Amino acid sequence: MGACGIAKRRRTRGYFKGTAIIYATFVVMGLISAGKIWTTFGLVPLYGNDVWLHGLIAAGAAYFGFMHRDRGEARR
């Protein structure tokens, strides 16, 4: 996600929207597994405290992607 953020520095709202959707999906997957050790092909852990961490990242990204308005956008 970090390399994508650097590459999309001019389109940050889209980057934050995508990040929020991906991490919210991880949260749902982690809550559905409910105790099973379940990962996305061994790349992203989806159990324990990782679920809450993904939730915090999704909430922050959703704020900046969907709700936060730049000063320049408010004038238009």
NUVOVO-183727 format. One record per residue (C-alpha): x, z negated, y negated; chain; residue in one letter. Coordinates in steps of 0.2 Angstrom, whole numbers, plus 5000, padded with zeros to 4 digits. Layout:
<atoms>
- xx|zz|yy|chain|res
- X|Z|Y|A|A
...
</atoms>
This chain:
<atoms>
- xx|zz|yy|chain|res
- 5000|5000|5000|A|M
- 5014|4997|4988|A|G
- 5021|5014|4989|A|A
- 5004|5021|4986|A|C
- 5002|5010|4971|A|G
- 5018|5016|4963|A|I
- 5013|5034|4966|A|A
- 4996|5032|4958|A|K
- 5001|5023|4943|A|R
- 4990|5034|4932|A|R
- 4975|5032|4943|A|R
- 4975|5013|4945|A|T
- 4956|5011|4946|A|R
- 4955|5022|4961|A|G
- 4970|5014|4969|A|Y
- 4961|4997|4967|A|F
- 4945|5003|4973|A|K
- 4953|5010|4989|A|G
- 4963|4994|4992|A|T
- 4947|4983|4990|A|A
- 4938|4994|5003|A|I
- 4952|4993|5015|A|I
- 4955|4975|5014|A|Y
- 4936|4971|5014|A|A
- 4935|4981|5030|A|T
- 4949|4970|5037|A|F
- 4940|4954|5033|A|V
- 4924|4960|5042|A|V
- 4934|4965|5057|A|M
- 4943|4948|5057|A|G
- 4926|4939|5055|A|L
- 4918|4949|5069|A|I
- 4932|4945|5081|A|S
- 4929|4927|5079|A|A
- 4943|4919|5089|A|G
- 4950|4934|5099|A|K
- 4967|4939|5094|A|I
- 4963|4957|5087|A|W
- 4974|4968|5077|A|T
- 4973|4986|5071|A|T
- 4985|4994|5084|A|F
- 4997|4979|5081|A|G
- 5000|4983|5063|A|L
- 4988|4971|5054|A|V
- 4984|4953|5060|A|P
- 4966|4950|5059|A|L
- 4964|4932|5064|A|Y
- 4967|4914|5057|A|G
- 4972|4912|5039|A|N
- 4975|4931|5037|A|D
- 4956|4934|5036|A|V
- 4955|4923|5020|A|W
- 4971|4931|5013|A|L
- 4963|4948|5015|A|H
- 4948|4942|5007|A|G
- 4957|4936|4992|A|L
- 4966|4952|4990|A|I
- 4950|4962|4992|A|A
- 4941|4951|4979|A|A
- 4956|4954|4966|A|G
- 4957|4972|4969|A|A
- 4938|4974|4968|A|A
- 4938|4966|4951|A|Y
- 4951|4977|4944|A|F
- 4944|4993|4953|A|G
- 4925|4991|4950|A|F
- 4922|4978|4936|A|M
- 4937|4977|4924|A|H
- 4936|4989|4909|A|R
- 4951|4994|4899|A|D
- 4950|4992|4880|A|R
- 4951|5011|4879|A|G
- 4936|5014|4891|A|E
- 4925|5002|4881|A|A
- 4926|5012|4865|A|R
- 4921|5029|4873|A|R
</atoms>
